[in-house]
């Protein structure tokens, strides 16, 4: 039910990673003229092989006034316009300069064609890449590197309509939380890992961010921090800590007073106290508030599972949810009888990483889920290198090594570890 934020117009240089808010069509054909695919000679295919007079040159960036006549050829460079009258191009490798004349393109007067051409050979026809008026990118598509090139190709470089980036404010809570730059910790203090991590996660998600600092464990200071977020115009407020059951967990009472809490406890591990609320603001604005648990791993997991899909939806993604894949466990996983669990793993594509695993073909290449170790919710090291969350069902017992399980992707698989044994290429590929 999350509403998109509407659109704005930007230059193509600012469009990378954004979602298009308009269809993009080609104002002209590509190529706009018949173009040579090779360096060589424009010919009349029916002339066949033999020795021919070179009637002129056709080069890129210049429209030659040469008109081909049967029995002649024109020297041509890659991408240059094919002169009228020619219907094929012969690559340089299939020709030879008649002895006593200069080299190719340097005043050559006669050339010998060694192979006959077929009509249309090595010519890009008008519009063969993109037809005039063709839809090249559709509203709702995400602009990647290749899409930037396409936009430039069709001249859509100014005033491009894209969905607005969410503005995210990140607020930590707790009297024990101090700045990460603190050199020496006082009694009971901890450095604020969550705020830096969540700001980075929001930036990676393509959002504008505002650091709202640390709210102390008083109703007045926390309410002031919430008002500061509203005054700064954030679309989404992400807090960490203060959502559990203690007498200083003040986030939920504040949100109940100011807006609507949609849920405040979730049957999941980690992240049981996860809270989500909305505040209706003047001018039709709506503020989404994600109250994440204070334990760093819980914040990390809850951001990916709940906040990230909402941020994507705000930014115009049609399919904002995490992608799911199937993989095998490299080791046994104990299940929790009280809650389903999201187990941090590193996915890799390889042969079985464990010797002599039962019921597994040791020569087969598959996706393997490598546990990141101890999964206690305070241990942020378990999120290091994690690129997926294995969905472990709520049950008594253990999932044996080699079990096929589902996993949600939380990072780019192109950054996964290189397996000890490299994945082979297609047979015959050099």
N, C-alpha and C positions, 0 to 999 in steps of 0.2 A: 504493500500500500504506500510505500515511500514515493513521494512526488519528485519528479525531476526538477531541476533548478531553472529551467529556461535556457535560452541561448544568448550568445554574444558574438560579435564579429572580431576576428583576429587575422593577422597576417599568417601566411603559411609557416613561417619560422616559429610561431607560437602554437602551432596546431598539433605537434607531435604528441601522441598519447591521448588526444582528445577524441570525443565522439562527434561525428558530423551531425549538424542540425539541418542539413539541406542535401538534396540530390545535386550531384556535380555532373554536367554534361560537357561534351567536347564542342567548342565553337567552330572548329575546323577539322579537316581530316588529317590523319597521320599515317604515312607521309602525305604532304599536300601535293606531291608530284611523284611520278614514277621514279624510284631511286635505285641506284645500283647497290647490290649487296657486296660486291667484290671490287678490288682494283683490277682493271683489265681493259677490255674493248667492247663498246656497244656495237652490235652487229645486226644484220638482217639474217634471221635464222636460216631462211631458205637458201642463202648464199653458200652454206656449207663450209668446207675447208678450202684452203688455198692461200694465195698471196694477195693482199689488198692494200689499197692506198689509205693512209690515215688522213681523214678529212678535217680533223680538228681535235679539240680537247673539251671535256666537260668536268668541271671541278666543283667541290662543295662550296656553297655560299655564292655561287655565280650562276645565273641562268644563261647558258650558251645560246647563241643564235644559229648554231650549226643545225642544218636539216640533213638527216641521213639520206643517202641515195644507195640503191642496190649496187653492190660491187665496191663499197667503201666501208670503213669502220671509223669509230671515234674513240680515242683514248679517254677512259673514265676512271674516276677515283671512287672509293667506297662512300656511299651516301650522296653522291652527286646526281643531278637530274639526268634521266635517260633522254637523249635528244629525240625529237620527233622523227619517225621513220624507222627507228631501231625497235626490235622486239625481243632482244636477248642480250646477255652480257657473257663474254668469255673471260675467265680469270687469266691473269698474266701467266700463270704457270702452264697454261695450255696454248701459249703463243711463243713466237720467237721473232726478234727483230731481224729483218733482212740485212745480211752482212753489208757493212759500209754505211749504215745509217745510224743516227744517235740512239741512246738508250730510251726505254719506255718513257713517254711523256715529255721528252726533251727534244722536240722538233722531229720526231720520227716521221718519216715519209711513207714507209711501207712496212708491213708486218705480215707474218705468216701465221694463219690460224691452223692449229694442229688437230683440234677436235670440233666436230659439228655441234651446234647448239640446238636446243629445242626452244620453241617460242615460249617466252615468259621466264626463261632460265635466269636465275640470279637477279631478278628484278622484284622490288617491293612495289606492288601496285598501289595506286592512290587509295588511302583508307584501309589498307591491309592490316595495319596495326590498330587503328581507331577510326571508326566511321564518324563523319560530321554529325553532330547531334546525338551521338551514342551516350548512354549512361555509363560513366566510368567509375563512379563511386556513389553509393546510395546513402541516404539519410540513415543514421544509426550505426554506420561502420566506424570502426576505430582507426585513427590515422597512425599508421606505423611508418617505418623508414621508406618502404616501397611506395606507400600511398602519398608521402610527401613528394616523391619523384613524379608520380602520376599527376598530382595537383599542379606541379610546376609545368609539366608537359602541356597541359590544357590551359595554362595561364590563370588558374584559380589561386592567385598568390596574395590577393588583398581582399579584405572584407569577407573572409570565409566564415560562414556561420557554423559555430560549434556550441555544444552544451557547456554551460558554465562549470568551472571547477568548484567543488565544495570548499568552503572556508571552515577549517577545523581548529577548535581551541582545545588544548590539552592541559589538564589541571591535576596535579597530585594532591593528596591529602594526608594529614598526619603530623602530629607534633614531633615525631621521631625522625621525620624525613628532612634531610639537609641537602644542599647543593652538591652535585657530583664533584665540584672542584674543591670541596672541603678536604684539607690535608690530614687533619687528625680528628677522629670521631670522638665526640663526647659520650658519656654514659647513656646507653640506650638508643644512640643515633644510628641511622643507616643512610647511605648515599642514595639519592633518587635515581634509580635505574629506569623506572617505568616511563617517566616523562620524556627522557631522551629517546627511548625505544619507540614510544607511541608517536612522537613527533616525526621520527624517521619513517615509521610505517605509513603515516599519513602522506608524507612527501612522496614516498615510493608509490602510493596509490594515486598520485597525480593531484593532490590537494594543496591549497594554500593553507598555511598553518600559523597559529598564534600561540606562543608560549605563555600560559596564564600563571605559571609559578606553582607555589605550594600553598594550599589552604590549611590553616591551623584548625585544631579540633574545638572550634567554638561555633555556635550557630551564626553569630554575627559576621565573623570573618568569612565563613563559607558562603553565606548569603551575598556578601559583598563581591566575592569572586564570581558567583553566578551572574550577578548584575553586570560585572565587568565584561564577562563573555558576551552578554546580550548587547551591551553598549558597543563592543567592537565588531558587531555584525556577524558573528560566527553562525554558520548553518548547523554545525554539529559540535557538541561539547562532549569530550571524552575525559572521564575522571578515572582515577585509580585509587582504590582504598575507600574505606568509609561506607561499605555497603553490606557488611556482615551483621552480626547480631549483638555487638558490644554497645555499651552505653555511650561511646563516642563515635559510633558509626552514624553520622548525621546526614548522609546523602539522601537516603530514602525519605525521611521526614520532610526535608526541604523540597524535594521533588513532588511529594504528595500535596504540599501546600501551594506550590506554584503551577503544577500541571497535572498530567495524567500518567501514572505508572502503569505500563502495560504488562510487565512481569518483573518480579524481584527475586525469584529463586528458580533455578533451572536444574533439571535432573541430568547432570553431566559432570564429568571429571576430566580436567580441572574446570573450575568456573561456577560452582554451585550458586554463589551469591550474585551472579550477573544480573544487572538491572537495566531496564530500558524505559525511558519516559519521553513524552513530548510536551512542549510548552507552546501554547498559542500566543503570539506576540502581536502588538499593534501593527497595522499596515498589512495584515494577512500573512506575516512571517510565521514560520514554524521552526522551533528549535528542537532538534533531536538530541537526546542525552543518553549516552551509554555509560553506565556506572560499572566499571570493570573491577574485579577483585584486586586487592593490593599485592598479592603474591605475583612476582614477575612473570612466571610461566603462565599463570592463569590469565593475566592481562594479555600476554602474547597470543595465547590460544583463542581467547574470547574476541580479541580484535579481529583475527582472521576469520573466525566462524560467523560473527554477527555484525561487527562494525564495517568491515571491508565490503561485504555485499551491499550494505545500505549506501556506503559512499559511492560505489560504482553505479547504483541505481540513480542516485542524485545527479551523477555526472552523465547520465543518458545511456548507460549500458542496457541493452535489451535482455541480456542473459548475465546477470551480475553474480551468480552463485559460483562457489569454488568448483573446479572440475574434479570429477571422481575417476579414479583408475583402479584396476585390480592388480594385485601383486602377491608375492609369497613372503612369508616371514622367514628371516634367516635364523631366528631363535624362538624358543617358546615364550608365550606371553600369558601371564596370569590374569584372569578376568576378575572383575569386581562384582559381587552379587548385589550391590546396592545401586550402582550407577554405571551407565555406559561411559567408556573412556576414549579420549582422543590422544593416542600415543604418538609422541614425536619420533619421526624416523627420517633417515636419508634414503631416498630411492636411488637405485642404480640399476642399469641394464647390463646384465652379465650372465655368465654361467653361475651355477650354484656356488656361493662363496664359502660353503661349509662342506668339508669332505664327507663322503659316504652318507648323505642325508637320505633317509628312507623315502621311497616312492617318488624320487625326483631324478630325472634324466640329467646326469652330470654334464652332458655335452650341449644341452639346450640353453639358449639365451632367453632370459625372462627378466621381468621387473622384480627386483628384490628390495624388501623393506628392511633396512639395517637400523635397529634401535639406537637411539642416542644415549641410552644408559638410564640411570636412576631418574624416575619420572616425578619425584616429589615437586610440588608446585612452587616451592621457593628456589629451586635449583635452575637458574636461567641457563646454565651450561647445557641443559638438555634440549634447549632450542637452537644451540649453535649447530650450524650446518643442516638443520632440519629443513626439508623441502616438502614434507607431506605429513598428514595426520592420519594414522591408521585408526579406523573405526572398530573399536573393540566392544563387543556386545556385553550387556549386563547379564552376568551368569556366574554360576559356580564352576570352577575348574580352570583348565589351562588350554590355550590354543597351541597345538604342537608346532614345532619348526616345520616349515614347508607348507603350512596351511595357506590357502588362498584367501585374501582379505581385501576389503575395499579401503581406499585411502584418498583423502582430499588434498589436492595440490595447493601448497602455499608459497612456492617459489618456482623460479624458472628452471626447468629440467636441463636446460643447456648448461647450467652451472654444476650439475651433479658430479660427484667424484669419478675420475677415470678408473675403471676396474683394473685389477691386476693383470687380467688377460684381455687384451684389446678386442673389441667387437670386430669381426672380419667384415670386409666389404662383399658386395655381390660377386659371385663367381664370374670371372672373365673381366671384371672391372679393373683397370690399371690405375 
